């Protein structure tokens, strides 16, 4: 009814904001990063790695480990760094990083003979390449923002990592079949453009 006062949840005073729960932080982080990752350079990297190495499990484990490390670092350090740099300066840093990664994406892949690589070397290659590719990526910055917004850092990191896996696991499983039908030179230009 008009003029009625809203009652705050128990333990909260009227007008006091209700803090998000761990479940909310987890689900929002998962959904946001899964959507942001669609068509992202790291998703394209998943296609490339799958087509090159043809070993989906070590690639998936490498993506998982790299994402956990990168997103934990982003959540832990990102909020602190953002507080040191003005928003305008941060925009220029992000823009410069995206241009640098775009140029890097144009460099042709130099790995040959994917079938001759061991599972361990595929895992390590994926771990390093995926970690570096995720640096300065929009999903890394989304993780920074989510960690600043939500209190439980673990829920954010697990959620953003799950979002990355939701977007990249299908790319790894389909990558081998698609790599035979896709012009990799065109894919490098698409990744650079994105």
N, C-alpha and C positions, 0 to 999 in steps of 0.2 A: 504494500500500500504506500501511497504518497506520504512523504514525511516520516516514514518509519526508519529507524536507525539500523544499520547493518551490524550484526553481531560478529565480533572477531572470534576466530577459533580459540578454544580454551588455551589459556596461557599467554594469549596475545591481547594487548590493549587495542581499542578501536583506533583506526587510522595507522596502525603499525603494519608494515609490509610483512607478508608471509614469505619466508625464505623457501627457495625451491628444495625439493627433496633429492636424495641421491638418485632415485629412480627417474625423476624429471631430468636431472643433469645427464644421466646416462642416455636416455631416449632422445633428448634434444641433440646431444653431441653426436649420436649415431646417425640420426636422420640428416642433420645438417652436413656432416662430412660425406656421407654416402652420396648425397645430391651434388655437393660441390666437386666431388671427384669424377663425376661423369664427364668424359671427354677431356679430362685433365692430362697433363703431360706424364704423370706417373701411371695413369691407366694405360696410356699408349706405350709407356715403357714396359708394362706388364705384358702387352701383346708382343713386343719386340723380344723380350727375354724368353717368353714361351716359344716363339718361333725359332729363336737361335739355339736354345739349349734342349728343347723337347723333353724337359724333366719337370713336370708341374709341382711335385711335392717339395723338392728343395727350393724352388722359386717361391712357393707360397710361404714356407717357413722363413725364408729370407725377407720377404715383404713384411711378414708379421713382426719379426725381430727388429727390422729397421724402423717400422712404424711405431712400435712401442718405445724404442729409444728416442726417436725424433720427437714424438708427441709428448713424451715425458719431459724432455729437454725444453720443448716449446712451452709447455704448461708451467714449468718450474722457473725457467729463466725469462721467458717472454714477457710476463707481467712486469718483472723488475726492469727489463730493458726498455719497455714501452714507457715506463715512468721517467726514464732518463732523457728521452728524446721527444722533441715536440711533435705533435701529430703531422704538421706540414713536412718536417724533415723525414719522418717515418714514411710518408707517402712517396717521397723521392727515393728513399732507400729501396722500398718495395718495387717501385717502377724500374730502377736500375737493375735490381736482381732479376726481374722478369725478362728484361731485355738480354741480360747476360745468359740466362738459361735458354732463351729463344735462339741465340746464336750458337750456344753449345749443342742444342738439339740438331742443328744443321750439320754437325760433324759426323761423317759416316761412321758406322759401327766397325770396329777393327777386330772383333772376335770372329774366329773361323772354326769350323769343325765342331759344332755344338755337341755332337754325339761322343766326342772324345773326352769331354769334361766329366770329372767325377761329380757325384752328388755334393760332396763337400765343397769343391771349387765353385759349383753352380750356386750353392747356398751363400758362400762368402762373396762372390761377385754380385749376386742379387742384393745382399745385405748392404754392401758398400755403395753400389750404384743407386739403389733405391733411397738410402739415407741421404745421399748427396742431392739427388733429384728433388727430394721433399724439402730441402732447405730453401726457404723463401717462397714456398708454394702457398697457394691460397688456402689449402687445408691446414698447413702449419699455422698460418695466421688466424684461421678459424679456431684452431686449438688454443692459441694464445688468448683470443677474445673469450672463448668459452671458459677457460680457466680463470680469467679475470671476473667473469660473471657468476660462476658457480663455485661454491665453497669446496665440495669434495673433489680434489684433484684426481684421485683414483677413478672416480666415476666418469670424469671427463676424458681421461686418457684411455680407459677401456672402451668408452663409447666411441671416441673418434677412431680408435684402432679398428673396432668392429665395422664402422662405416667404411673405412679404407678396404677392409677385407671383402665387404659386401660388393663394393664396386670393382675390385681387382681380381678376385677369385674367378669370376666368369671369364675375364680377359685372359687369364693364364690358361684356363681349360680350353678356351676356343682359339687361343693365339696360335697354336701349332697348326691347326687346320686353316685359319685365316692367313697366316704368314705366307703360305704357298700361293695365295690368290691376291695378295696385296703388294703393290709396288712400294718397297721400303723407302725409296727416295721421296716419293710423295708423302709417305707417313712422317718422315723427318721434317718436311716443310709444313705439314699440318701441325705437328707438335711445336715447331718453332712459332708458327702463327698463333697458336693457342697460348 
